[in-house]
Amino acid sequence: MTAVTRREVLRDLAVTTAALSAAGVAWPVLAQDEVVIPFTDLPAAAPGAPPQRMPPSLQTFYTPNDEFFAVQHYAVPAVDVATHRLQIGGLIDRPFELSMDDLRKRPRMEQVVGFECSGNNNARANPLVGNARWAGTGLAGLLRAAGLKSTAKEIVFFSADRNSEEVSHGGNVATVDQHFARSLSVDDAMRPEMLLAYEMNGAPLPPGHGGPVRLIVPGWYGVANVKWLQRIHVQDTRFMGKFMAREYVTLRGTDMAGETIWAETSVARMRLKSFIGRVTRRGSICTITGVALTDGTPLKAVEVRVDDGQWKPTTLSKENTQYSWKMFTYTWQDPHPGEHRLVSRVIDMNGAIQPEAADPNKKTRWENNEQFVRRLVIPS
């Protein structure tokens, strides 16, 4: 339970109205006779517990910076933008470091990317998710400028986020200074969509979201998007740090010649998922709004089912991009008063379908993507 508590830390963040306008964020206003229908399935807060993190309101395609979830594993580090240097070293021809001004002078790149925490789940109503327009410079160009050696196999991204921890192996206990760090293969790191971001929704990247610079890995769970980026290190071996080898590891069983073989994998690409997050009513018509998340694989459809009815196609937002969350709406005609159950599912172009139930062969709490049944009451 300690890890859960640490991951639930939320920092107060801020962004100005001017910055949101610059990012093209629209703030839809309910019509005079339109109302939000509340869900009745939100988990109750435990007595004496701090306020729960609520799911995003889905009033906007871009999640406002102060609504976008924020997680850190140690205390938010104090990083001086004026003196911060991003170091690039290891198996490269030209080791160097860059100031924030140096990064801003490099070719600018923007990406709309949505992602969720790998620990997001239905029991908590999936609050740890967001979608934003990120701006910065491409990672691949920076690595090309450094000159990767032929022996390079893995790129490790170290955060300024650090703490002293006790690590036990074989009965021996050592106290070590531990950075948060994650790695990518060279092939993944060189993909053109990888981004070193210093802006979020048109504003300088807020400290609570990893400012002054963070890694954005489109299509991957939030843990891969290393915040407070301090050092990029190129090496020829697999990186086995705490957050690759001991935490954010999924234990899953697979059949091999009639025997279940259990293996552990590091949390990486997002699994196909969708959920409904908002229902509004105007007269006799309800509008159901939700989002789907993918690893970038194109979608075939997102569907909604009301109570025990048939699956029905939804309308996908024209703002959706390959790596954004995929916002969808469904028009629910003449719902009768009383309690109802709503659920969505997403299907990609390869025929993969969001599973109805949790994977019984997964024994860890990461990578939850089963369908999320929502409950509400339509008033008379």
C-alpha positions in Angstrom: 0.0 0.0 0.0 2.9 2.4 0.5 3.5 2.6 -3.3 -0.1 3.4 -3.9 0.0 6.3 -1.4 3.2 7.6 -3.0 1.7 7.5 -6.5 -1.4 9.4 -5.4 0.4 12.6 -4.5 -1.2 15.5 -6.3 0.4 18.9 -6.6 -1.5 22.1 -7.0 -0.7 23.3 -10.5 -1.7 26.5 -12.4 -2.1 27.7 -15.9 -3.4 31.1 -17.1 -6.5 31.6 -19.2 -4.3 33.3 -21.8 -2.1 30.2 -22.2 -5.1 28.0 -22.6 -6.5 30.3 -25.3 -3.2 30.1 -27.1 -3.4 26.3 -27.0 -6.8 26.4 -28.6 -8.6 25.0 -25.6 -12.4 25.4 -25.9 -14.6 25.7 -22.9 -18.1 24.5 -23.8 -20.9 26.0 -21.8 -24.0 24.0 -21.0 -27.1 25.2 -22.8 -29.7 26.9 -20.5 -31.7 23.8 -20.2 -28.8 21.3 -20.3 -27.7 19.5 -17.1 -24.9 17.1 -16.1 -26.2 13.7 -14.9 -24.0 12.6 -12.1 -22.7 9.0 -11.9 -23.6 6.9 -8.9 -20.6 4.6 -9.1 -17.9 6.9 -7.8 -16.0 5.3 -4.9 -16.8 6.7 -1.5 -13.9 8.4 0.4 -12.7 6.6 3.4 -13.3 8.3 6.8 -10.6 10.9 7.4 -9.0 10.3 4.1 -7.9 13.3 1.9 -10.1 14.3 -1.0 -10.1 11.8 -3.8 -8.6 12.6 -7.2 -11.6 12.9 -9.5 -11.7 11.8 -13.1 -11.2 14.5 -15.8 -14.5 16.4 -16.5 -14.2 15.8 -20.3 -15.5 19.4 -20.9 -12.5 19.9 -23.2 -10.4 18.0 -25.7 -7.3 19.3 -24.0 -7.1 18.6 -20.3 -6.4 21.9 -18.4 -3.0 21.8 -16.7 -4.5 22.0 -13.3 -6.8 19.0 -14.1 -4.1 16.8 -15.7 -3.0 14.2 -13.2 0.5 14.5 -11.6 2.5 11.8 -9.9 6.0 11.7 -8.5 7.9 9.1 -6.6 9.9 11.3 -4.3 9.5 15.0 -3.5 9.1 17.5 -6.4 12.7 18.6 -7.0 13.6 22.3 -7.0 15.0 22.9 -10.5 16.4 26.3 -11.3 15.4 27.0 -15.0 18.3 29.5 -15.4 21.0 27.1 -14.4 19.5 23.8 -15.4 21.6 21.7 -17.8 20.5 18.6 -19.6 23.5 16.2 -19.9 23.9 13.7 -22.8 26.7 11.1 -22.3 27.7 7.5 -22.5 28.2 5.6 -25.7 28.2 8.7 -28.0 30.8 10.4 -30.1 30.1 13.9 -28.8 29.1 14.2 -25.1 27.5 17.6 -24.4 25.0 19.5 -22.2 22.2 21.9 -23.1 20.7 24.8 -21.2 17.0 25.5 -21.6 17.8 28.3 -24.0 19.9 25.8 -26.0 16.9 23.4 -26.1 14.5 26.2 -27.2 16.9 27.1 -30.1 16.6 23.6 -31.5 13.9 22.7 -34.1 10.5 23.0 -32.5 8.1 20.1 -32.4 4.5 19.8 -31.1 2.6 16.7 -30.3 -0.9 16.1 -29.0 -0.4 13.2 -26.6 -2.8 11.6 -24.1 -1.8 9.0 -21.6 -2.8 7.4 -18.3 -1.0 6.2 -15.2 -0.3 2.5 -15.5 -2.0 2.1 -12.1 -5.3 3.7 -13.3 -8.2 1.5 -12.6 -12.0 1.2 -12.6 -12.3 0.9 -8.8 -11.0 4.5 -8.5 -13.0 5.7 -11.6 -9.9 6.1 -13.7 -8.8 9.6 -12.5 -5.2 9.4 -13.6 -5.5 10.3 -17.2 -5.1 13.4 -19.4 -4.5 14.8 -22.9 -2.4 17.8 -23.7 -0.5 19.7 -26.5 3.2 19.3 -25.7 5.9 21.4 -27.4 9.7 21.0 -27.3 12.3 19.5 -29.5 12.6 16.0 -31.0 14.7 13.4 -29.1 15.9 11.7 -32.3 17.6 14.8 -33.6 19.4 15.3 -30.3 20.7 11.7 -30.3 21.8 12.1 -33.9 23.7 15.2 -33.0 25.4 13.3 -30.2 26.4 10.5 -32.5 25.4 7.1 -31.2 28.1 4.5 -31.2 27.5 1.2 -33.0 27.4 -0.6 -29.6 24.6 1.5 -28.2 21.5 -0.6 -27.2 19.6 1.4 -24.6 18.9 5.0 -23.8 18.4 5.8 -20.1 16.6 8.9 -18.9 17.4 10.2 -15.4 15.2 12.5 -13.4 16.2 15.1 -10.8 13.6 13.3 -8.7 15.7 11.3 -6.2 15.8 9.9 -2.6 17.8 7.7 -0.4 16.4 4.1 -0.1 17.3 0.8 1.5 17.6 -2.0 -1.1 17.7 -5.6 0.0 19.2 -8.4 -2.0 19.9 -11.9 -0.7 19.8 -10.8 2.8 22.2 -7.9 2.3 20.8 -4.4 2.8 22.3 -1.3 1.3 21.4 2.3 1.5 21.7 4.0 -1.9 20.9 7.4 -3.5 18.1 6.5 -6.0 17.1 8.6 -9.0 13.9 8.0 -10.8 15.0 6.6 -14.2 13.5 4.8 -17.1 15.0 3.5 -20.4 14.1 2.9 -24.0 15.7 0.8 -26.6 17.6 2.7 -29.3 15.0 1.8 -31.9 12.2 3.2 -29.7 14.2 6.3 -28.7 14.8 7.1 -32.3 11.2 7.1 -33.3 10.2 10.5 -34.8 7.4 11.2 -32.3 9.6 11.1 -29.2 9.7 14.6 -27.6 11.7 16.6 -25.0 8.9 18.9 -23.9 9.2 22.3 -22.2 5.7 23.5 -22.9 2.2 22.1 -22.0 -1.0 23.5 -23.5 0.8 26.7 -24.6 2.4 27.5 -21.2 5.9 26.8 -19.8 5.9 23.2 -18.5 4.7 23.6 -14.8 7.1 22.3 -12.1 4.5 19.7 -11.0 4.4 18.3 -14.5 8.1 17.9 -14.8 9.3 21.4 -15.7 11.5 22.7 -17.0 11.8 19.7 -19.4 10.4 16.2 -19.5 10.4 13.2 -21.9 7.1 12.5 -23.8 6.8 9.0 -25.1 3.6 8.9 -27.2 1.6 5.7 -26.9 3.2 4.6 -23.6 2.0 4.7 -20.0 2.7 7.8 -17.9 5.7 6.2 -16.1 7.7 6.3 -19.3 7.3 10.1 -19.6 10.2 11.0 -17.3 9.8 14.3 -15.6 12.5 16.8 -14.5 14.9 15.4 -17.1 18.5 15.8 -16.0 20.6 13.3 -17.9 20.4 11.1 -21.0 22.8 8.2 -20.9 23.5 5.8 -23.7 24.7 2.2 -22.9 25.2 -1.3 -24.3 23.3 -3.2 -21.6 19.8 -3.4 -20.4 19.0 -0.8 -17.7 17.8 -2.6 -14.5 17.0 0.4 -12.2 14.3 0.2 -9.5 11.5 1.6 -11.8 12.3 -0.9 -14.6 13.2 -4.0 -12.6 11.4 -4.0 -9.2 8.5 -1.5 -9.7 6.2 -1.0 -12.7 6.6 -4.7 -13.5 3.6 -6.7 -14.6 3.4 -10.4 -13.7 1.4 -12.3 -16.3 0.9 -16.0 -17.1 0.9 -17.4 -20.6 0.2 -20.9 -21.8 3.3 -22.8 -23.1 2.7 -26.4 -24.2 -0.2 -26.8 -21.8 1.7 -25.3 -18.8 1.2 -21.7 -17.4 4.5 -19.9 -17.6 4.8 -16.7 -15.4 6.9 -13.9 -16.7 7.5 -10.3 -15.7 7.6 -7.4 -18.1 8.3 -3.7 -17.6 5.3 -1.4 -18.0 5.6 0.1 -21.5 3.0 0.6 -24.3 -0.6 1.4 -23.3 -3.2 -1.3 -23.7 -6.4 -0.7 -25.6 -8.9 1.0 -23.3 -11.9 3.3 -23.2 -14.3 4.7 -20.6 -17.3 7.0 -20.3 -16.7 10.1 -18.3 -19.6 12.5 -18.8 -23.3 12.4 -19.5 -25.4 15.5 -20.1 -29.2 15.8 -20.7 -31.2 18.4 -22.7 -34.8 17.7 -22.9 -35.3 14.1 -23.9 -31.8 13.6 -25.3 -28.6 12.6 -23.3 -25.1 13.0 -24.7 -22.6 10.4 -23.5 -18.9 11.5 -23.7 -15.9 9.3 -23.2 -12.3 8.7 -24.3 -10.3 5.9 -25.7 -6.5 5.3 -25.2 -4.2 3.4 -27.5 -0.5 2.9 -28.3 -1.0 4.7 -31.5 -2.6 1.8 -33.5 -5.5 3.3 -35.6 -9.0 2.6 -34.4 -11.8 0.7 -36.1 -14.6 1.9 -33.8 -15.6 2.9 -30.3 -19.0 1.5 -29.2 -21.4 2.1 -26.4 -24.0 -0.2 -24.8 -26.9 1.0 -22.6 -28.2 -1.5 -20.1 -28.4 -4.9 -21.8 -28.9 -3.4 -25.3 -26.9 -3.8 -28.5 -23.5 -2.2 -29.0 -23.9 1.1 -30.9 -21.3 3.1 -32.8 -20.2 6.4 -31.4 -19.0 9.6 -33.1 -15.3 10.2 -32.9 -14.0 13.8 -32.4 -12.4 15.4 -35.4 -9.7 16.7 -33.1 -8.4 13.2 -32.4 -4.9 12.4 -33.5 -2.7 9.3 -33.6 -1.4 9.8 -30.0 -4.1 11.9 -28.4 -6.8 10.4 -26.4 -9.7 9.6 -28.7 -12.8 11.5 -27.5 -16.1 10.1 -28.5 -19.8 10.9 -28.1 -23.1 9.0 -28.3 -26.6 10.4 -28.6 -28.9 8.6 -26.2 -32.5 9.2 -27.3 -35.4 9.2 -24.8 -33.9 7.4 -21.8 -36.5 6.3 -19.4 -36.4 7.5 -15.8 -34.6 5.3 -13.3 -31.2 3.6 -12.9 -29.1 2.7 -16.0 -25.8 1.1 -16.8 -23.5 2.4 -19.5 -20.3 0.9 -20.9 -18.0 1.5 -23.8 -15.5 -0.7 -25.7 -12.9 0.2 -28.3 -11.8 -1.9 -31.3 -8.6 -1.2 -33.2 -7.8 -1.8 -36.9 -6.1 -5.1 -36.1 -9.3 -6.5 -34.6 -8.2 -6.2 -31.0 -11.2 -5.5 -28.6 -11.1 -4.0 -25.2 -11.7 -6.9 -22.8 -14.9 -7.2 -20.9 -13.2 -8.3 -17.7 -9.8 -8.1 -16.0 -7.1 -10.5 -17.2 -7.2 -13.4 -14.8 -3.6 -14.2 -15.7 -2.3 -10.8 -14.6 -1.3 -10.8 -10.9 -0.1 -7.2 -10.5 -2.0 -3.9 -10.4 -0.6 -2.3 -13.5 -2.0 -2.1 -17.0 -5.7 -2.3 -16.3 -7.8 -2.0 -19.4 -11.1 -3.9 -18.8 -14.4 -2.3 -19.7 -15.8 0.2 -17.1 -19.5 0.0 -16.4 -20.9 3.3 -15.3 -24.1 3.8 -13.3 -26.4 6.8 -13.2 -30.1 7.6 -12.5 -32.2 9.5 -15.0 -34.7 11.7 -13.0 -38.4 11.7 -13.7 
